[in-house]
Amino acid sequence: MHEARTPPTQASAHVEAVLDRLEAALDGETAALRAGGVASLQPFIDIKTQSLLTLSQLPGGQLIHAKRLAALRAKLDANARMLAMHAEAVSEVATIIAAAMEEQSSDRTYTSASHRKRA
């Protein structure tokens, strides 16, 4: 029994639709990060994950035009740079908050000034 194959034009249209969704998600996420105030990246993550999963399951014979892949690569690189910048900012803010919390929680019982007051 032979497996039914999708005609190349229909398969190509499917690949193009998946790439369109992926590029739109990358553009949307990158724009949202640039604008600031992103409440949740989860919708973008979901679309990217599903699109990449779909692309990874393409039959071996499926070809994607090199120009389209180059454009996708550029969008992935821009998105990765923006995500890295935001991750670094979050890390810096977390470090500042942790230091402030530690300073606030310290009751300074053993500071040299309090030691001198007792002596």
VEXDREN-2710 file (C-alpha; in Angstrom, 1 decimal):
% VEXDREN-2710
k/r/px/py/pz
1/MET/0.0/0.0/0.0
2/HIS/1.5/3.3/-1.1
3/GLU/1.2/6.5/1.0
4/ALA/-0.7/9.3/-0.7
5/ARG/1.6/12.2/-1.4
6/THR/0.7/15.8/-1.4
7/PRO/1.1/17.5/-4.7
8/PRO/4.2/19.7/-4.7
9/THR/2.2/22.9/-5.2
10/GLN/-0.1/22.1/-2.3
11/ALA/2.9/21.1/-0.1
12/SER/4.7/24.3/-1.1
13/ALA/1.7/26.4/-0.2
14/HIS/1.6/24.7/3.2
15/VAL/5.2/25.4/3.8
16/GLU/4.8/29.0/2.8
17/ALA/1.8/29.3/5.2
18/VAL/3.9/27.9/8.1
19/LEU/6.8/30.2/7.3
20/ASP/4.3/33.2/7.0
21/ARG/3.0/32.4/10.5
22/LEU/6.5/32.0/11.9
23/GLU/7.7/35.3/10.4
24/ALA/4.6/37.1/11.6
25/ALA/5.2/35.8/15.2
26/LEU/8.9/36.8/15.1
27/ASP/8.0/40.3/13.8
28/GLY/5.3/40.7/16.4
29/GLU/7.4/39.5/19.3
30/THR/10.4/41.6/18.2
31/ALA/8.2/44.7/17.8
32/ALA/6.5/44.1/21.2
33/LEU/9.9/43.8/22.9
34/ARG/11.2/47.0/21.2
35/ALA/8.0/48.8/22.3
36/GLY/8.4/47.5/25.9
37/GLY/5.7/46.6/28.3
38/VAL/5.1/43.1/27.0
39/ALA/2.6/41.4/29.4
40/SER/3.3/37.9/28.1
41/LEU/5.5/36.3/25.4
42/GLN/3.6/33.0/25.6
43/PRO/1.4/33.5/22.5
44/PHE/4.5/34.2/20.4
45/ILE/6.3/31.2/22.0
46/ASP/3.3/29.0/21.2
47/ILE/3.2/30.0/17.5
48/LYS/7.0/29.7/17.1
49/THR/7.1/26.3/18.7
50/GLN/4.2/25.0/16.6
51/SER/5.6/26.4/13.4
52/LEU/9.1/25.0/14.0
53/LEU/7.6/21.6/14.9
54/THR/5.6/21.6/11.7
55/LEU/8.7/22.5/9.7
56/SER/10.8/19.8/11.4
57/GLN/8.2/17.2/10.3
58/LEU/8.4/18.1/6.6
59/PRO/9.2/15.2/4.3
60/GLY/12.8/15.0/3.3
61/GLY/12.0/16.1/-0.2
62/GLN/10.5/19.4/0.7
63/LEU/12.7/22.3/-0.3
64/ILE/12.4/25.8/1.0
65/HIS/13.7/28.6/-1.2
66/ALA/17.1/29.9/-0.1
67/LYS/16.0/33.5/-0.2
68/ARG/13.0/32.8/2.1
69/LEU/15.3/30.9/4.5
70/ALA/17.8/33.9/4.5
71/ALA/14.9/36.3/5.4
72/LEU/13.7/33.9/8.1
73/ARG/17.3/33.7/9.5
74/ALA/17.6/37.5/9.6
75/LYS/14.3/37.7/11.6
76/LEU/15.4/34.9/14.0
77/ASP/18.7/36.8/14.6
78/ALA/17.0/40.1/15.3
79/ASN/14.5/38.3/17.6
80/ALA/17.3/36.5/19.4
81/ARG/19.2/39.8/20.0
82/MET/16.1/41.5/21.3
83/LEU/15.3/38.5/23.7
84/ALA/18.9/38.5/24.9
85/MET/18.8/42.2/25.6
86/HIS/15.6/41.8/27.6
87/ALA/16.9/38.8/29.5
88/GLU/20.0/40.8/30.5
89/ALA/17.9/43.6/31.7
90/VAL/15.7/41.3/33.7
91/SER/18.9/39.8/35.3
92/GLU/20.2/43.2/36.2
93/VAL/16.9/44.2/37.8
94/ALA/16.8/41.0/39.7
95/THR/20.3/41.5/41.0
96/ILE/19.4/45.1/42.2
97/ILE/16.2/43.8/43.9
98/ALA/18.0/40.9/45.6
99/ALA/20.7/43.3/46.9
100/ALA/18.1/45.7/48.1
101/MET/16.1/42.9/49.8
102/GLU/19.3/41.6/51.5
103/GLU/20.2/45.1/52.7
104/GLN/16.7/45.7/54.0
105/SER/16.5/42.3/55.8
106/SER/19.8/42.8/57.5
107/ASP/19.2/44.2/61.0
108/ARG/22.8/45.3/61.3
109/THR/23.1/43.6/64.7
110/TYR/26.8/42.9/64.2
111/THR/27.9/46.1/62.6
112/SER/30.9/47.9/64.1
113/ALA/28.7/50.9/65.1
114/SER/26.3/48.8/67.2
115/HIS/29.3/47.0/68.7
116/ARG/30.8/50.3/69.9
117/LYS/27.5/51.4/71.4
118/ARG/27.4/48.3/73.6
119/ALA/31.0/48.7/74.8
END
